[in-house]
Amino acid sequence: MQGPPDHAAAPPGAPHRGHPPPARLSLLRCLGVASGPAAALAIALVPSGLHAVPGYGHRPAYAAAVAAWMALWWLFEVLPVALTACLPLVLFPLLGVFGRGLAGDAARAAAPFVDAYIFLFLGGMAIGAAMEQWSLHRRVALHIMRAVGTDPKRLLLGMLVATSSISLWISNTATAVMMVPIGLALLAQLESAAGGRRLTHYGTAIMLAVAYASNVGGVGTKIGTGTNSIFCGFLADKLGHDLGFLRYMAIALPFVVLFVPLLWLALWRVGKRDGLGPGRARDALDRELAAMGPMSRGEKTVAAIFAAASALWILGDPLRAALAPPLQDALRGMGAAAGFKVQGKHYEATVAVLAALGLLALRALSLASVRRMPWGTLALLGGSFAMAAGIEGGGLSAWMAAKLAVVAEAPLLAQLGLASAGTIALSALASNTATVNVALNVLPQDLGVLFAATIAASCDFMLPAGTPPNAIVFGSGYVRLPVMIRTGFLLNVAAAALITVYVYGYARHLIGG
């Protein structure tokens, strides 16, 4: 079965997916390039408490130097984030961060790049790529919007529900790129029904709905966005706390359900100023669905494999409990199970890889679609896990824990509020993955606080630079920066408050259980 030709182009304003044009060499860029090595040298060479952590020697300072280098280059986007993520492969062994000799440190630095969560995210990317190849996600979104209703107020809710539902399973950027043309088609129909009048306010609401729901929807599953995988990998490797797929959804998905109505209320305040009547948006939805025709064999294959993988992930805990003992016995019999324990991430990664292989075997995923997958994200995840391993193995975490003891002794509600607000503010200036990498390694190691920071990293709504979906919708011609800043500021405040209350009253009780 051959995939359909990929004629879809990104909407105007979408970031170019190929190689970016050479950046003009400027003083600011030079400062950004120099900031990482300069900070690393200062931390590594200037005498400080980092050089006197009992039992670790200079290793905490070297781990901090590499972490600062990576954080600054991520924040200033000096190199593609995936390349910056590979710094531990070189610097940790050279500096002896793990204290195991050159070969031992090299192996320890490389191990996170083949962590089970890397393969889980790889399988998730393959499923998302297959959905995009056959436009299955587009069909699902159109049906959701049609079911919610086509009155302007309900249509806005439908756009939010459809976009966030798709973003649970594929990247926020891909979701936004797919939903912007649908939104533009609906607006064209509504404007025609309004006598050709441009719907400036409602258009802004629809486009911002695409951006905001693309970001928030990804919070709900382990594969929805890279920050979730970074968080789960951090908990498993550093804190020894394994979150199953269903349990993570039980912890995170209600936040999406609670926040989408807040998005709706905030955006309807903007959109209702156009004074729209009933409109004829259903005609546009019907035409879009009619143009897609009946479900193809490829769509059905992808849907079946996706449903099977989802069921296996959701049933992971009882199935793993049944499968793990005989598997460990078999591995022990082959002499290959020394110190190895089958965890939830191993089971989930196996399901993800089998789903990807099934898609390839059934020709529901083409090699062209595989090549277009964001492979750099896997390097980013591996580098994130490697940085965390260096901070732990190099003794920096012990030093940080001592310094943050005062913060850790503050009331939990205050910790959650500071983590939420601080992470949202930082994510306005840096990518959500860079933000969560910094946050997880500097915040008190409380599960609820770390989870609050992870959610908050996906909740910047003020600036186009905050996330790719925010930037994508600017190309629609409907979104003005002052409107986005005003609306986004209110939503940022609402997100920080809701995250604080949500984690304190609900999520922390599940995540630590």
C-alpha positions in Angstrom: 0.0 0.0 0.0 1.5 3.3 -1.1 1.0 6.5 0.9 -0.9 9.4 -0.8 1.3 12.1 -2.3 2.2 14.8 0.2 1.0 18.0 -1.4 0.2 19.7 1.8 2.2 22.8 2.5 2.6 24.6 5.7 0.3 27.6 6.1 1.7 31.1 5.7 3.8 32.1 8.6 4.7 28.5 9.6 8.3 28.1 10.4 10.4 26.6 7.6 11.1 23.0 8.3 14.3 22.8 6.2 17.7 24.3 6.9 17.3 27.8 8.3 19.0 30.6 6.3 22.5 31.6 7.6 22.0 33.9 10.5 23.6 37.3 10.2 26.6 37.5 12.5 25.9 40.1 15.1 27.2 41.2 18.4 24.3 39.6 20.2 24.9 36.3 18.4 28.6 36.4 19.2 27.7 37.0 22.9 25.4 34.1 22.8 28.0 31.8 21.3 30.6 32.9 23.9 28.2 32.8 26.8 28.2 29.0 27.2 32.0 28.3 27.2 32.7 31.5 29.2 30.2 30.4 31.9 31.5 26.9 31.9 35.1 28.0 32.4 34.2 30.4 35.2 32.3 27.7 37.1 35.0 25.1 36.5 38.0 27.2 37.4 36.9 29.8 40.0 37.1 28.4 43.5 33.7 27.9 45.1 31.7 25.5 47.2 31.2 23.4 44.1 34.8 22.3 44.4 34.5 21.2 48.0 31.5 18.8 48.1 32.6 15.8 50.3 33.4 12.7 48.3 33.1 14.4 44.9 36.2 16.6 44.5 35.8 19.0 41.5 33.2 16.9 39.8 30.2 19.0 41.0 31.8 22.1 39.5 32.4 20.3 36.2 28.9 19.0 36.0 27.6 22.5 36.8 29.8 23.9 34.1 28.4 21.6 31.4 24.8 22.2 32.5 25.3 26.0 32.4 26.9 25.7 28.9 24.0 23.7 27.7 21.3 25.9 29.3 22.8 29.1 27.9 23.1 27.7 24.4 19.5 26.3 24.6 18.2 29.7 25.8 20.0 31.7 23.2 19.5 29.0 20.5 23.1 29.3 19.4 22.9 25.8 17.7 20.0 23.5 16.9 18.9 22.2 20.3 19.7 18.6 19.2 23.4 19.5 18.7 23.6 21.3 22.0 22.1 18.2 23.6 25.1 16.2 22.5 27.6 18.2 24.5 27.6 15.6 27.4 28.8 12.9 25.1 32.1 14.9 24.7 32.4 17.0 27.9 31.4 14.5 30.6 34.1 12.0 29.7 36.8 14.6 29.2 36.0 16.2 32.6 35.5 13.0 34.4 32.1 14.0 35.7 31.1 10.4 36.7 34.5 9.5 38.2 34.7 6.2 36.3 37.6 6.9 33.9 37.3 7.9 30.3 35.7 4.7 29.0 33.3 4.4 32.0 32.3 8.0 31.8 31.8 7.8 28.0 29.5 4.8 28.5 27.6 6.5 31.3 27.1 9.7 29.2 25.9 7.7 26.2 23.5 5.4 28.1 20.7 8.0 28.3 20.6 8.4 24.5 19.2 4.8 24.3 16.9 5.1 27.3 13.5 3.3 26.9 11.8 6.7 26.8 13.7 7.6 23.6 12.1 4.5 21.9 8.7 5.3 23.4 8.8 8.8 21.9 10.1 7.4 18.6 7.1 5.1 18.4 4.8 8.0 19.2 6.4 10.0 16.5 5.9 7.2 14.0 2.2 6.9 14.8 1.8 10.7 14.5 3.7 10.6 11.1 1.3 7.9 9.9 -1.7 9.9 10.9 -0.3 12.9 9.1 0.5 10.9 6.0 -3.1 9.6 5.6 -4.8 12.8 7.1 -6.5 10.7 9.7 -6.0 13.4 12.3 -7.7 15.9 10.0 -10.7 13.6 9.6 -11.0 13.2 13.4 -10.8 16.9 14.0 -13.5 17.7 11.4 -15.8 15.2 12.9 -15.2 16.5 16.5 -16.0 20.1 15.4 -19.1 19.0 13.5 -20.3 17.1 16.5 -19.8 20.0 19.0 -21.8 22.4 16.8 -21.4 25.2 14.3 -22.9 28.1 16.1 -19.9 30.6 16.4 -19.6 30.1 20.1 -19.8 26.3 19.9 -17.6 26.3 16.8 -14.8 28.0 18.8 -15.2 25.3 21.5 -15.1 22.7 18.8 -11.9 24.1 17.5 -10.4 24.0 21.0 -11.6 20.4 21.7 -10.5 19.1 18.3 -7.1 20.7 18.4 -6.3 19.6 22.0 -7.6 16.1 21.2 -5.2 15.8 18.2 -2.3 17.3 20.2 -2.6 14.5 22.8 -1.0 12.2 20.2 1.0 14.2 17.8 3.4 17.2 18.2 2.0 20.6 19.0 3.7 22.0 15.9 2.2 19.4 13.5 -1.2 19.9 15.1 -1.1 23.7 14.6 0.1 23.3 11.0 -2.8 21.0 10.3 -5.5 23.0 12.0 -4.7 26.5 10.7 -6.0 25.8 7.2 -9.1 24.3 8.6 -9.7 27.4 10.7 -9.1 29.6 7.7 -11.6 27.7 5.6 -14.2 28.1 8.3 -13.5 31.8 8.6 -13.9 32.2 4.9 -17.3 30.6 5.0 -18.4 32.7 8.0 -17.1 35.9 6.3 -19.0 35.0 3.1 -22.2 34.6 5.2 -21.5 38.0 6.8 -21.5 39.7 3.4 -17.8 39.7 2.9 -17.1 41.5 6.1 -13.7 40.6 7.6 -14.2 39.0 11.0 -11.1 40.4 12.7 -12.0 39.6 16.3 -13.5 36.1 15.7 -10.6 35.3 13.4 -8.2 36.2 16.1 -10.1 33.9 18.5 -10.1 31.0 16.1 -6.4 31.3 15.3 -5.4 31.7 19.0 -7.6 28.7 19.8 -5.4 26.6 17.4 -2.2 27.9 19.0 -3.3 27.6 22.6 -5.0 24.2 22.3 -2.1 22.8 20.5 0.1 23.6 23.4 -2.3 22.6 26.2 -3.4 19.3 24.6 0.1 17.9 24.6 0.1 17.9 28.4 -2.4 15.0 28.6 -0.3 12.0 27.5 3.3 10.8 27.9 3.9 11.2 24.1 2.0 14.4 23.7 5.1 16.6 23.9 8.8 16.2 24.6 8.6 17.8 28.0 6.4 15.0 29.3 8.9 12.4 28.2 11.7 14.4 29.8 9.8 14.6 33.1 8.9 10.9 33.1 12.5 9.9 32.2 13.8 12.2 35.0 11.6 10.7 37.6 12.4 7.1 36.5 16.2 7.6 36.2 16.9 10.1 39.0 14.2 9.5 41.5 13.4 5.9 40.8 9.7 6.7 40.3 8.1 5.0 37.3 4.8 6.4 36.0 2.7 4.1 33.8 1.0 5.5 30.7 -2.5 5.2 32.1 -1.5 6.7 35.5 0.2 9.6 33.8 -3.0 10.3 31.8 -5.0 10.1 35.0 -2.7 12.7 36.5 -2.4 15.1 33.5 -5.5 14.7 31.3 -7.9 16.3 33.8 -5.8 19.5 33.7 -6.5 19.7 29.9 -10.2 19.1 30.5 -10.2 21.9 33.1 -8.2 24.4 31.1 -9.9 24.2 27.7 -13.1 25.9 29.1 -10.9 28.7 30.4 -9.4 29.1 27.0 -12.9 29.1 25.5 -14.2 31.9 27.9 -11.1 34.0 27.3 -11.2 33.7 23.5 -15.0 34.2 23.3 -14.5 37.5 25.0 -12.4 38.5 22.0 -14.4 36.7 19.3 -17.9 37.9 20.2 -17.1 41.5 19.4 -17.9 40.8 15.7 -21.5 40.1 16.6 -21.8 37.0 14.5 -25.1 35.3 13.8 -25.6 31.6 13.3 -23.5 31.5 10.2 -23.0 28.5 7.8 -19.9 26.9 9.1 -21.4 23.5 8.8 -21.3 23.9 5.0 -17.5 24.3 5.2 -17.1 21.3 7.5 -19.3 19.2 5.2 -17.3 20.2 2.1 -14.0 19.5 3.8 -15.2 16.0 4.8 -16.7 15.4 1.4 -13.4 16.3 -0.2 -11.6 13.7 1.9 -14.0 11.0 0.7 -14.5 7.7 2.5 -11.8 6.3 4.8 -8.9 4.8 2.8 -7.3 1.5 3.6 -4.3 3.4 4.9 -6.4 5.4 7.3 -8.1 2.3 8.6 -4.8 0.5 9.1 -3.4 3.5 11.0 -6.5 3.8 13.1 -6.4 0.1 14.0 -2.8 0.1 15.0 -3.2 3.3 17.0 -6.2 1.8 18.8 -4.3 -1.4 19.6 -1.3 0.6 20.9 -3.5 2.8 23.0 -5.3 -0.2 24.5 -1.9 -1.9 25.3 -0.6 1.3 26.9 -3.7 1.8 29.0 -3.7 -1.8 30.1 0.0 -1.6 30.8 0.1 -2.1 34.5 -1.7 -5.5 34.7 -0.1 -6.8 31.5 3.4 -5.9 32.7 2.7 -7.5 36.0 1.9 -10.7 34.2 4.7 -10.6 31.6 7.6 -9.2 33.7 8.3 -12.3 35.8 8.7 -14.9 33.0 10.6 -12.4 30.9 13.1 -11.7 33.8 13.4 -15.5 34.3 14.2 -16.0 30.6 16.8 -13.2 30.7 18.3 -14.6 33.8 18.6 -18.0 32.1 20.5 -16.4 29.3 22.8 -14.6 31.8 21.6 -11.2 30.5 19.6 -9.8 33.4 22.2 -8.7 35.8 20.7 -5.7 37.7 18.0 -5.4 35.0 14.4 -4.9 36.0 11.5 -4.7 33.6 9.8 -1.3 34.2 6.8 0.4 32.8 8.9 2.4 30.4 10.3 -0.8 28.9 6.8 -2.2 28.3 5.5 1.0 26.8 8.6 1.5 24.6 8.2 -2.1 23.3 4.5 -1.4 22.4 5.5 1.9 20.6 8.3 0.2 18.6 6.1 -2.7 17.6 3.4 -0.2 16.5 6.0 1.6 14.4 7.2 -1.6 12.8 3.6 -2.7 12.2 2.9 0.5 10.3 6.1 0.0 8.2 5.3 -3.6 7.5 1.8 -2.9 6.4 3.0 0.0 4.3 0.9 2.5 6.3 4.0 4.5 7.0 6.2 5.5 4.1 10.0 6.1 4.2 9.4 9.7 3.1 7.2 10.2 6.2 9.9 8.6 8.3 12.5 10.9 7.0 10.3 13.9 7.8 10.0 12.9 11.4 11.7 15.3 13.9 14.7 13.1 14.6 16.5 15.9 16.4 13.9 15.6 19.2 15.3 12.2 20.1 18.8 13.7 20.6 17.3 16.5 22.6 15.6 13.9 24.9 18.8 11.9 25.2 20.8 15.1 26.1 18.3 16.1 28.7 18.5 12.7 30.4 22.3 12.8 30.1 22.5 16.3 31.7 20.3 15.0 34.6 22.5 11.9 35.0 25.6 14.2 35.1 24.1 16.4 37.7 23.3 13.4 39.8 26.4 11.3 39.2 28.7 14.3 39.5 27.4 15.3 43.0 25.9 18.6 41.8 22.5 17.5 43.0 23.7 17.0 46.5 25.1 20.6 46.5 21.9 22.0 45.0 19.8 20.2 47.6 21.7 21.8 50.4 21.4 25.3 48.8 17.7 24.9 48.1 16.9 23.6 51.6 15.3 27.0 52.4 13.0 26.8 49.4 12.2 23.2 50.1 11.1 24.1 53.6 8.6 26.7 52.4 5.0 25.7 52.4 4.2 23.3 49.5 1.6 25.7 48.1 4.2 28.4 47.9 6.7 26.1 46.1 4.0 25.1 43.6 3.1 28.7 42.9 6.7 29.8 42.4 7.5 26.8 40.2 4.4 27.4 38.0 4.8 31.1 37.6 8.6 31.0 37.2 8.5 28.2 34.5 5.7 30.0 32.6 7.8 33.2 32.6 10.9 31.4 31.5 9.1 29.5 28.7 8.1 32.9 27.2 11.8 33.4 26.4 13.0 29.9 25.7 11.6 26.7 24.2 9.5 24.5 26.5 12.0 21.7 26.4 14.9 24.0 27.3 12.7 25.4 30.1 11.8 22.1 31.6 15.4 20.9 31.5 16.5 23.9 33.6 13.5 23.6 35.9 13.7 19.9 36.7 17.4 20.3 37.7 17.1 23.3 39.9 13.8 22.9 41.7 13.3 21.0 45.0 13.0 17.3 44.1 9.3 17.1 45.2 7.2 15.1 42.7 4.4 17.6 42.8 6.7 20.6 42.3 8.4 19.0 39.3 5.1 18.0 37.7 3.8 21.6 38.2 6.9 22.9 36.3 6.4 20.4 33.5 2.8 21.4 32.9 3.7 25.1 33.2 6.4 24.7 30.4 3.6 24.2 27.9 1.5 27.1 29.1 3.0 30.3 27.7 0.3 32.2 25.8 1.7 35.7 25.6 4.4 35.8 22.9 4.9 34.3 19.5 8.4 33.1 20.5 6.9 31.1 23.4 6.1 28.0 21.3 6.0 27.2 17.5 2.2 27.1 17.4 2.1 30.7 18.8 4.4 31.7 15.9 2.5 29.7 13.3 -0.9 31.5 13.8 0.7 34.9 13.2 1.0 34.0 9.5 -2.8 33.9 9.3 -3.1 37.7 9.2 -5.7 37.7 12.0 -3.6 37.8 15.1 -2.2 41.1 16.3 0.5 41.2 18.9 -1.2 43.5 21.4 -4.3 41.2 21.5 -2.1 38.2 22.0 -0.2 39.8 24.8 -3.3 41.0 26.6 -5.2 37.7 26.2 -2.1 35.6 26.9 -1.2 37.5 30.0 -4.5 36.7 31.6 -4.2 33.1 30.5 -0.7 32.9 31.9 -1.9 34.1 35.3 -4.9 31.7 35.1 -2.6 28.8 34.2 -0.2 29.5 37.1 -3.1 29.7 39.5 -4.9 26.6 38.2 -1.6 24.5 38.1 -0.9 25.4 41.7 -4.4 24.5 42.9 -4.6 21.4 40.6 -1.3 19.9 41.7 -1.9 20.7 45.4 -5.4 19.4 45.5 -5.3 16.5 43.0 -2.2 15.6 41.1 0.3 15.2 43.9 -1.8 12.6 45.6 -1.7 10.4 42.5 1.8 11.0 41.4 3.3 10.0 44.7 1.0 7.1 45.3 
